[in-house]
């Protein structure tokens, strides 16, 4: 009997969850070109809550279908080839990419090269290509298994940070002299703050966070100023500012728009860490809120620079960022159903210590 498991979530109520027999398993029959992967370990961050909160809006539920009304939240992680009906992919090979919160996944391998392949399953054909690519770790430059936790935690998040920083710089920060980030303790915000502060003299970097997380955010050293949500009004009459909203909380966003007023030159939404107060389309005073979808800007930069140069630039920036995380980051490994569900619920309720990076396995 297969011990394959899926962790599923009610799409209309993220608090309802269940463990069910896996959609794919070690016993799955494979067709030509298909590969069975065993999901080994994956990161779980506030970014994954965003996937669930906007799953119907952006299509995240479509990657790994579940029974009606339920979904499997996507995660970034590592898996191993168990069985293969593709000549170029052999059992035992280690793979990095986009997985469900499951023990197994069958993919339709296509466009296989020495470094990667694409899941060409029909239900994924219309989805953003960046999520359908899987890396063959044996070809990954500088790969070290000891650093896998950092890779699964930060590679996708920091890529978004990098693309945001590049987008703002390309637009000369829309004439602003201040960058305001909500959910300042989230890992994507920390990456952007690190990159923005590196552009010394261009912009002040302001982090908005809860009172409970203020000391932690200050300790990272990435922000020039940290403001608790209760004191957003202190942003009144700042230098011209741009607002990058990782919280997706309409109350916070409204407070920022009203406090900064005419000095707010640009506002974009990236995440929804405050998923229960999400209102990404609600009109607010000042500039319209734009949804920043990282894969779109990533596609542009890959076209501008070429795939190798793009990965090289992101990789070098991420190495510098990771070197700065030692004073505040603690990796926490979790195993089995209890740990997966406990971390999921803590992240959903915003009760995870921001200094922790959670890496899980079913």
N, C-alpha and C positions, 0 to 999 in steps of 0.2 A: 504493500500500500504506500502511495506517495505521501510524503510529509510536507508537500508544497503548501505555502500559506500566502494569502494576500491580506494586507491591512486596508480596509475600505472605509470611506467616509461618506456620510449623507451629504449630498451636494447642496441641499437647502438648509442644513443644520450641521455645521462643522463639528458640533459637540457629540454627535451620534457616530459611533465607530463600531467596527466589528472585525474579527479575524475569521476568514472563510477559506475553504480549500482553494488552492492556487489555480488561477486561470491557465497557467502553464506549469508543468511539473517535470520531474526527472523521467517520467514515463511518456511524455508528449511524443506523438508521431511527428517526424520531420519530413517536409517536402524538400525537393531539390533547391539548394541555395539557403535553406534555413539553418540557423544555429541556435542551440539551447545554451543560455547563459545562466549560471548560478550567481545570484546577487550576493556579493560577499559583505560589503560595508558601504554605508552612505552617510552623508552629512545631513543634519536636519537643523535648519535655521529659520528665522522669521521670514526669509524669502520663500520658504516652502508653504508657509501660511498664506502668503500672497497668492501663490499658485492656486490654492483652494478658494480663496475669497473672490478672485476674479476668473475662476476656472471657466465659467460659462461665457463671460464677456470676451476673453481672449483665446479660449480654446484649449486650455491646459488639461481639461478632463478628457480630451479626445485622444491623447497619446496612448493611454493605457485604459481602455474601456472596462467598465464593470457592469453589474446588473443594473436594471432601470432605477434611476434615482440615486445611485451610489457612484463613487469614483475612487480612483487610486491617485493619490497626490504624487506628482513626479519628484524625484530626488536625483542628485548627482552622486555618482559613486563608482565602485569597482566591482567587476564581475569576472568570472572565469568560464571559459568554454568547457561545457560538459560533454556535449556531442555536436557533431557538425556534418552537414551535407553540402558543405562548400569546400572545394579542394584546397583553398588557400588558408583556411582557418582550422586549426587543429585543437583537439582536446588539451586542456591545460593552459592555453594562452590567456593572459590577463588583459582585460579590457576596461577602459574608462569611458563613462558617458552617462546618459539620461536613462534612469530606471524607475520602475514603480516601487512602492514600498511593499515588496514581495520577496519571495525566496528565489524565484525563477522568472526568466523572460525568454520567449522565442522571438528572434529577429530574422528578417529576410535580408541577408547580406548582399549588398550590391556596391558597385564602384569600389571594389576592394583594391587597396594599394598597400605598399609596405608599411604605411603609417596609420591607415584608417580604413573604415568602411562606413556605408550608410545603411540604415534600416529602411528598406524600400517596401515595407508592408503597405498595402493599398490604403489603409485607414490613416496612414501618416503622410501620404503624398502631398496633401495641401497644407501641411503644417510647416512652420519656419524651419529651413534646412539645418540651422545651427544646432537644433535639438535632436536631429536625426543622425548626426555623425558620431561615430564611436572610434576612440583612439586605441591603437594597438601598442600597449605599454612597452614592449620590447624595443620599439623604435623611438620611444620618447627620450629626447636628449636629457641627460642628467637625472634620469629617473632613479629614485632611491625609495625602496619600500618603507623605510623608516619614516619618510616624510609624506606618506599617503594621506594621513589625516589632514595635513595642511592643504594638500591639493584638493581634496573633496570639499573642505570647508571654504576655501577662498578662490579657487580658480574661476568658477562661474560668477561669484559675487564680485570679485575684484575686476573681472572683465567688464561688468556693468559699471563699476566705479571708474575704470579707465575710460570707457566710452563716454560717460557723462562728463568727466574732466576734459576730454578731448573736444566734445561738442561745445561746451561752454567756452573753452579757449578759442576754438575756431570762430566763434561768434563774438570774440573779445568781451566775454561776460556781459554782452548786451549793454555795455557802457557802465556796468555796475562796479562798485568798489567793495561790495560785501556779498558773501555767499552764505545764505541761511539754510541749514539742514535740519529737518525734523527727524525724530527717532534717531538722535545722534549717537546712541549706543549700538545701533544695528551695525552689522559687519560691513554692509555695503556703504553705509554712511561713513563709517570709520575709514574705509578705503578712499572714498572721495575726499574726505577731510585731509587725509595724509597727502594726497596728490595736490589738492588745492593749496595747502599750506606750503608745499614745495615751490609754488610759484610766488615766492616771497616778494612783497611789495606790490603785487597786483590786486589782491583782495584780502579783506579780513574774513576769517572763517568763523561763523557763529553756529554753535550747536544748540538745538532745542531738545530737551529731554525731561523725563519725570524728575521730581525732587529726589526720589530714591536712587536714581542713577547719576545724579549730578557729580558726585565725588569721583565715580568711576570714569565718566567722560572727561573730566578735568585731568585725571591721572594719565590718560593716554598721551596727552601733550599735543594732540592733533588740532585742537581748536584754539583760536585766539580768545574766544569768549564762549562761556557756557551759560545758557539761560533756561531756568525751569519753565515748564508750560504755564505755571501760575503767573509768570512775570513777563509774558510776551509783550505786554504794553510798553515795556522798557525799550523795545525796538523802535519806538516812535522817533521820527525825524533822524533816521540813520543816513549814512551815505547811500547813494543809489544801490539797490540790492537785487539779487536774484534769489528765488526760493525754490529749493529742491525738497519735495515732500515725500519722505519715505513712510510716513505714518498713515496717510490716507484718511486722516481724521478731519471731518469737515469743520469741527469746532476749532481745532488748532489752525487749520488752513485759513478759516475766516478771520481768526484773531490776527494772524500774520498779515493778511491782505489789508485789514483795516488799520493795523498799527503802522505799517510801512507806508501805506497810502500811495501817493503819486510817485514816490521814490522806488516803488517796486517795478522793475523793468521786465522781468520774465518770471514765470511760475510754471513748474512742471511737477507731475506726479510720477513716482517710480514704484513705490510699494504701498502696502496697506497693513503695516504692523498693527494698527488700531482697527482691525477688520470689522468690529461691530459698529463703528461709527463711520464706516466708509460711505462716501458720497462723492465719487470722483467727477461726476458730471454737473454737480450743483454750481450755479453761477455765483461768483463772488465779486466784490468790488475790485477794480484794477484789471490787470491783464488777464486774459483767459488762461485757465490751467490746461497745459498741454500734457498728454500722456506720453512719456518718454519710453519708447519700446527699444531696448538696447539692440536686439538683432537687426533692426533697420539701419541704425548708425554703424553697426559692425559690418554689415554687408557693404556699405559705402566705403568704409576704410579698407576692407579687404580688396575692394576694387581699386582704390587709390594706391595702396602700398604693395599689394600682392599678399597671398596667404602666409608665406614664410616670414616676411617682414612684419606683418601684423602680429603674428604669434611671438616673434622676437621682442617687439616693443612691449607687448603686454607682459611677457615673461620677465623682462628686465625690471620693469616697474614693480611687478609683484614680488620679485626677490628683495628689492629694497624695502617694500612694505613689510614683508614677513620678518625681515631682520629687526624691524621696529616693534614687533608684537610680543617679544619675550617678556617684557615687564608686566604685561597685563593679561595674556592669554593662557588658559589652562584647558588642555584637551581632555574630554570626558568620554570614555568608551562605554557603550551600552550594548547589551546582548539579550536577545530573546523578546518575547511578546511583552512582558511586563515593562522592560526598559523602553521599548519603542512607544508603547502607549503612554507611559509616564512623561516622557520627554515631549511627545506630541501635545498632551494636555497642558503641560506647563508652558510650552511655547504659545499655544492658543490663548492662554489666559495672561500672557505677558509676565510670567513668574520665573523666567529663567535668568540666572545671574549672567549679565552681559560679558563677564570675563570668561565664561565657559564656551567651549566649542564642542558640540555634541556630534559624535560619530557613532552610528548605530548599525546593528546587524540583526536580522531575523534568524 
